[in-house]
């Protein structure tokens, strides 16, 4: 197949969407398909260098919405070269441009929301949700409704998406999601990481790896770690990731006030060998997120044989627990503390068995090979039926929208 991946940015600091597009594209290419990627990045963006991918950088985009005048003409001029277009993410111009260019084209487009329809945003950011609601009927609703399919990466994500907006009519499909198999450690990756961070030698490491952001529950983890730290003197928490929200100084101050400032490390964003070394040096990965669609770092942890302790707001928590590859609890301080205490109460033999089950769960559910195969199943399949609920409202209906939009 000839496929076009469309997303706002390939910047790795933007989160897991960029990494998933990179990995998915490489795997599809390895299977003999032609994949090109269009982004709203500026052509000279440093993260676009030496990717080994066919890229079209159509930015720089303007403002948070990501408008660029080059995108729509590009799609209209080149769409016919592709068998399908995959739109990654919502709430930026690339989705609306795809709808405008392809709604009457023979080329189908598909949408990966990547968790951006989760009702958590409605509950915790009501003003932002109101702003999105004013925009929803005239743009994103149409983008999703006219997509050949909306691709969810877990059953939990599919069900939660239905709760975000009452005007909701999409063709739903759940596909496997995964990541490349991490490098297995012969001892060198772990040794290199500890050589770079010698203060961590001899410690039992718990690892958080992701954006330092309120959505990720970083404050819950600091508080919960402080509660359990006194019962495990050799326990140490590594909080690794970019601080896009400027939150680290406040978290560090809180850790100091709780008496655990010297037992939490903040190495910033870890890449390549340092990232894999951190996984292999840690006994558990912790993510008490308030909202997490899939969590590539969760899959990467499992691929390294590291059990994952996650909140029930991480959409794959059921798969983790069902496979015995981790623990789960509510996204609260008490819930996070309970996960840590359950982990600490396990015997070495029990922890070792969970490490083995983490490896097995990754191989069964979360590889990039499984993701590409399942995506191709959807892309090469037949029509997907509509699903979702659309309550009746006075003065606004699907029929009236259909008449006004064409």
VMD Tcl script that draws the C-alpha trace (Angstrom):
set ca {
  {0.00 0.00 0.00}
  {0.95 3.64 -0.44}
  {0.26 5.47 2.82}
  {0.53 9.06 4.03}
  {0.92 9.71 7.75}
  {-0.20 13.19 8.81}
  {0.60 14.73 12.20}
  {1.43 18.13 13.74}
  {5.06 17.39 14.63}
  {7.70 14.69 14.82}
  {9.36 16.44 17.77}
  {10.00 13.65 20.33}
  {9.31 16.09 23.17}
  {5.69 16.33 22.03}
  {5.00 12.88 23.47}
  {4.25 9.39 22.26}
  {2.36 10.24 19.06}
  {5.51 11.29 17.23}
  {7.38 8.17 18.30}
  {4.49 5.89 17.38}
  {4.31 7.39 13.88}
  {8.05 6.90 13.41}
  {7.96 3.30 14.50}
  {4.75 2.40 12.71}
  {6.06 3.91 9.48}
  {9.36 2.04 9.66}
  {7.61 -1.27 10.29}
  {5.18 -0.75 7.42}
  {8.10 0.08 5.15}
  {9.89 -3.08 6.29}
  {6.79 -5.02 5.19}
  {7.11 -3.58 1.70}
  {4.67 -0.67 1.87}
  {5.52 2.88 0.84}
  {4.99 5.39 3.66}
  {5.42 9.14 3.55}
  {4.98 11.54 6.46}
  {3.62 15.10 6.31}
  {4.11 17.33 9.35}
  {3.52 20.96 10.29}
  {7.17 21.27 11.33}
  {9.51 23.81 9.78}
  {11.73 22.17 7.13}
  {14.86 22.93 9.17}
  {13.55 21.41 12.43}
  {16.48 19.49 13.97}
  {14.40 16.39 14.79}
  {13.73 15.84 11.07}
  {17.38 15.15 10.28}
  {18.58 11.65 9.43}
  {15.29 9.91 10.13}
  {15.46 7.52 7.19}
  {11.84 8.43 6.43}
  {10.21 10.21 3.50}
  {9.20 13.55 4.99}
  {7.23 16.60 3.88}
  {7.71 19.44 6.37}
  {4.97 21.94 5.51}
  {5.46 24.46 8.31}
  {6.33 26.37 10.25}
  {2.83 26.28 11.65}
  {1.23 29.37 13.20}
  {0.04 29.42 16.79}
  {-1.26 26.58 18.91}
  {-3.77 25.55 16.24}
  {-0.95 24.76 13.83}
  {-2.24 26.53 10.74}
  {0.00 26.45 7.70}
  {-1.13 27.58 4.22}
  {0.98 24.89 2.54}
  {-0.89 21.87 3.89}
  {-4.22 22.00 2.05}
  {-2.65 22.58 -1.40}
  {-0.21 19.74 -0.71}
  {-3.01 17.32 0.15}
  {-5.10 18.30 -2.85}
  {-2.12 17.96 -5.18}
  {-0.74 14.67 -3.83}
  {-3.61 12.72 -2.21}
  {-4.29 10.65 -5.32}
  {-0.83 9.11 -5.02}
  {-1.90 7.29 -1.85}
  {-4.20 4.42 -1.02}
  {-4.99 5.91 2.40}
  {-4.16 8.86 4.63}
  {-3.76 8.42 8.41}
  {-4.48 11.52 10.51}
  {-2.75 11.38 13.90}
  {-4.21 13.52 16.68}
  {-7.03 16.04 16.95}
  {-7.69 19.71 17.66}
  {-5.19 21.13 15.17}
  {-5.41 22.26 11.58}
  {-4.06 19.07 10.01}
  {-7.32 17.21 10.71}
  {-9.56 19.90 9.23}
  {-7.27 20.20 6.20}
  {-7.50 16.45 5.62}
  {-11.30 16.60 5.79}
  {-11.46 19.50 3.36}
  {-9.09 17.84 0.90}
  {-10.38 14.26 1.10}
  {-14.10 14.27 2.02}
  {-15.11 13.93 -1.65}
  {-11.97 12.12 -2.78}
  {-11.62 8.44 -3.64}
  {-8.78 8.32 -1.10}
  {-10.03 7.24 2.35}
  {-8.63 8.79 5.48}
  {-8.43 7.30 8.96}
  {-8.03 9.07 12.31}
  {-5.98 8.02 15.34}
  {-7.27 10.27 18.20}
  {-4.38 9.09 20.43}
  {-6.50 9.62 23.55}
  {-7.56 13.16 22.68}
  {-11.27 12.31 23.10}
  {-10.89 11.19 26.69}
  {-13.59 12.71 28.97}
  {-10.90 13.53 31.56}
  {-10.27 16.77 29.68}
  {-13.93 17.73 29.98}
  {-13.99 17.16 33.72}
  {-10.68 18.77 34.63}
  {-10.45 21.57 32.05}
  {-14.07 22.71 31.62}
  {-13.16 26.06 30.06}
  {-10.95 24.41 27.46}
  {-13.68 21.85 26.86}
  {-16.21 24.63 26.29}
  {-13.86 26.19 23.75}
  {-13.54 22.82 22.02}
  {-17.30 22.33 22.11}
  {-17.84 25.61 20.26}
  {-15.42 24.31 17.64}
  {-16.56 20.68 17.64}
  {-19.75 20.69 15.47}
  {-18.15 22.67 12.65}
  {-14.78 20.94 12.45}
  {-13.68 17.95 14.55}
  {-17.09 16.29 14.54}
  {-17.06 16.29 10.74}
  {-13.43 15.13 10.60}
  {-14.33 12.07 12.67}
  {-17.74 11.39 11.14}
  {-16.43 11.32 7.57}
  {-13.32 9.27 8.35}
  {-13.32 5.76 6.89}
  {-12.62 4.65 10.47}
  {-11.55 6.16 13.78}
  {-8.80 3.99 15.21}
  {-8.66 3.40 18.95}
  {-5.72 1.69 20.57}
  {-7.68 0.01 23.37}
  {-11.28 -0.91 24.09}
  {-11.15 1.42 27.10}
  {-10.26 4.37 24.84}
  {-13.11 3.56 22.45}
  {-15.70 3.51 25.24}
  {-14.41 6.64 26.96}
  {-14.40 8.60 23.71}
  {-18.19 8.27 23.53}
  {-18.49 10.31 26.74}
  {-16.70 13.45 25.55}
  {-19.26 15.08 23.22}
  {-22.93 14.28 22.85}
  {-22.77 14.93 19.08}
  {-20.78 11.82 18.24}
  {-21.10 9.57 15.21}
  {-18.03 7.70 14.05}
  {-16.98 4.40 12.50}
  {-15.03 2.78 15.33}
  {-12.24 0.25 15.08}
  {-9.86 -0.97 17.78}
  {-6.37 -1.86 16.60}
  {-3.37 -3.25 18.42}
  {-0.84 -0.63 19.39}
  {2.77 -1.20 20.22}
  {6.38 -0.25 19.96}
  {9.67 -1.64 18.73}
  {11.19 -4.38 20.83}
  {13.63 -2.69 23.23}
  {17.29 -3.74 23.26}
  {17.83 -6.51 25.75}
  {20.61 -5.87 28.23}
  {23.78 -7.88 28.59}
  {24.67 -5.63 31.51}
  {26.24 -2.85 29.44}
  {23.16 -0.62 29.17}
  {22.54 -0.74 32.90}
  {26.24 -0.18 33.61}
  {26.40 2.85 31.29}
  {23.36 4.44 32.93}
  {24.73 3.93 36.44}
  {28.14 5.23 35.33}
  {26.42 8.42 34.20}
  {24.49 8.58 37.52}
  {26.84 7.04 40.11}
  {24.71 8.19 43.07}
  {22.14 5.58 42.02}
  {24.46 2.59 42.43}
  {23.25 0.12 45.01}
  {19.74 1.62 45.07}
  {16.41 -0.02 44.31}
  {15.13 2.19 41.52}
  {11.54 3.08 40.68}
  {11.31 4.81 37.31}
  {8.92 7.43 35.97}
  {9.72 8.24 32.33}
  {7.59 10.74 30.43}
  {6.66 14.39 30.31}
  {6.77 16.10 33.70}
  {3.21 17.36 33.52}
  {0.19 17.59 35.87}
  {-1.73 15.15 33.66}
  {0.87 12.47 34.37}
  {0.26 12.48 38.13}
  {3.86 13.37 38.98}
  {2.76 15.10 42.19}
  {0.87 11.97 43.27}
  {4.02 9.92 42.81}
  {6.20 12.31 44.83}
  {3.69 12.33 47.69}
  {3.18 8.55 47.64}
  {6.90 7.88 47.43}
  {7.48 10.05 50.51}
  {4.93 7.95 52.43}
  {6.64 4.63 51.66}
  {10.27 5.77 51.58}
  {10.86 5.34 55.30}
  {9.93 1.65 55.10}
  {12.50 0.98 52.33}
  {15.71 2.95 53.01}
  {17.39 1.80 49.76}
  {14.44 2.80 47.53}
  {15.08 5.68 45.09}
  {12.77 7.38 42.60}
  {13.98 8.51 39.15}
  {11.74 11.15 37.53}
  {12.98 11.27 33.93}
  {11.48 13.44 31.20}
  {11.19 16.91 29.71}
  {9.65 19.64 31.86}
  {7.41 21.38 29.35}
  {5.14 22.76 32.07}
  {7.92 24.28 34.22}
  {6.77 22.04 37.06}
  {10.04 20.49 38.26}
  {11.10 23.26 40.70}
  {7.75 23.04 42.50}
  {7.92 19.25 42.69}
  {11.49 19.40 43.96}
  {10.47 21.87 46.66}
  {7.65 19.57 47.70}
  {10.02 16.59 47.85}
  {12.37 18.60 50.09}
  {9.50 19.56 52.38}
  {8.53 15.89 52.63}
  {12.09 14.89 53.51}
  {12.83 12.89 50.33}
  {14.60 15.52 48.23}
  {17.83 13.49 48.22}
  {16.00 10.29 47.24}
  {14.49 11.58 43.99}
  {16.60 12.21 40.87}
  {15.59 14.44 37.95}
  {17.84 13.56 34.98}
  {15.70 15.29 32.35}
  {14.83 13.63 29.06}
  {16.69 10.36 28.50}
  {17.40 9.16 24.97}
  {18.72 6.05 23.28}
  {21.13 4.04 25.44}
  {20.53 6.17 28.54}
  {16.79 5.54 28.32}
  {17.17 1.80 27.92}
  {19.78 1.74 30.67}
  {17.32 3.46 33.01}
  {14.67 0.83 32.28}
  {17.06 -2.06 32.82}
  {18.43 -0.54 36.04}
  {14.94 -0.18 37.52}
  {12.84 -2.78 39.27}
  {9.48 -1.19 38.40}
  {8.02 1.52 36.17}
  {5.41 3.83 37.74}
  {2.82 5.94 35.89}
  {-0.05 7.28 38.07}
  {-1.44 9.32 35.17}
  {-4.83 11.05 35.29}
  {-5.28 10.31 31.59}
  {-3.20 8.10 29.34}
  {-4.35 6.67 26.06}
  {-1.77 3.94 25.66}
  {1.57 4.95 27.08}
  {4.44 3.89 24.84}
  {6.74 4.06 27.87}
  {4.54 1.43 29.55}
  {5.03 -0.92 26.61}
  {8.75 -0.16 26.55}
  {9.00 -1.04 30.23}
  {7.27 -4.38 29.63}
  {9.57 -5.07 26.69}
  {12.52 -4.63 29.06}
  {10.93 -7.02 31.54}
  {10.06 -4.22 33.95}
  {6.62 -4.52 35.62}
  {4.40 -1.45 35.32}
  {2.51 0.15 38.20}
  {-0.15 2.32 36.58}
  {-3.36 4.11 37.43}
  {-6.73 2.93 36.18}
  {-6.75 5.99 33.91}
  {-4.06 4.36 31.74}
  {-6.21 2.72 29.08}
  {-4.27 -0.55 28.96}
  {-4.39 -1.17 32.72}
  {-6.80 -4.08 32.30}
  {-4.43 -5.85 29.90}
  {-1.56 -5.33 32.35}
  {-3.42 -6.77 35.31}
  {-4.97 -9.60 33.28}
  {-1.52 -10.69 32.10}
  {0.03 -10.38 35.55}
  {2.51 -7.83 34.19}
  {1.88 -5.06 36.70}
  {-0.36 -3.47 39.29}
  {-3.06 -0.82 39.07}
  {-4.94 1.55 41.36}
  {-6.90 4.82 41.33}
  {-5.14 8.02 40.25}
  {-4.91 9.41 43.79}
  {-2.14 9.70 46.36}
  {-3.69 6.84 48.32}
  {-4.04 4.72 45.20}
  {-0.44 5.33 44.15}
  {0.77 4.57 47.66}
  {-1.16 1.30 47.66}
  {0.56 0.20 44.43}
  {3.99 1.00 45.85}
  {3.25 -0.84 49.09}
  {1.94 -3.90 47.22}
  {5.11 -3.91 45.13}
  {7.35 -3.62 48.18}
  {5.44 -6.40 49.94}
  {6.15 -8.89 47.15}
  {8.89 -11.45 47.64}
  {11.90 -11.47 45.29}
  {10.51 -14.61 43.66}
  {7.12 -12.94 43.07}
  {8.77 -9.89 41.54}
  {10.85 -12.12 39.28}
  {7.75 -13.95 38.08}
  {6.10 -10.62 37.30}
  {9.17 -9.59 35.28}
  {8.79 -12.75 33.19}
  {5.08 -12.04 32.68}
  {5.91 -8.47 31.62}
  {8.13 -9.84 28.84}
  {5.40 -12.25 27.77}
  {2.68 -9.58 27.78}
  {4.79 -7.32 25.58}
  {5.43 -10.07 23.05}
  {1.74 -11.03 22.99}
  {0.11 -7.59 22.79}
  {2.40 -4.61 22.36}
  {4.96 -5.14 19.58}
  {5.21 -2.82 16.61}
  {4.86 -5.88 14.38}
  {1.45 -6.65 15.87}
  {0.48 -3.00 15.51}
  {1.39 -2.86 11.80}
  {-0.36 -6.14 11.04}
  {-3.56 -5.07 12.76}
  {-3.51 -1.64 11.12}
  {-3.18 -3.24 7.69}
  {-6.15 -5.47 8.54}
  {-8.28 -2.35 8.98}
  {-6.84 -0.45 6.01}
  {-7.36 -3.39 3.66}
  {-10.76 -4.37 5.07}
  {-14.24 -3.41 4.07}
  {-16.50 -0.59 5.30}
  {-16.77 -0.03 9.04}
  {-20.31 0.60 10.41}
  {-21.20 3.77 12.26}
  {-21.30 3.66 16.04}
  {-21.86 6.14 18.85}
  {-24.80 8.01 20.26}
  {-26.32 11.26 19.06}
  {-29.02 12.56 21.43}
  {-31.64 14.78 19.83}
  {-31.33 18.51 20.46}
  {-33.51 21.44 19.59}
  {-32.44 23.31 16.50}
  {-29.33 21.19 15.73}
  {-29.41 17.82 14.03}
  {-27.26 15.65 11.83}
  {-29.57 16.39 8.92}
  {-29.26 20.15 9.36}
  {-25.49 19.89 9.65}
  {-25.33 17.78 6.51}
  {-27.29 20.39 4.55}
  {-25.18 23.31 5.75}
  {-21.70 21.85 5.38}
  {-21.48 20.96 1.69}
}
mol new
graphics top color blue
foreach p $ca { graphics top sphere $p radius 0.5 }
foreach p [lrange $ca 0 end-1] q [lrange $ca 1 end] { graphics top cylinder $p $q radius 0.2 }
display resetview
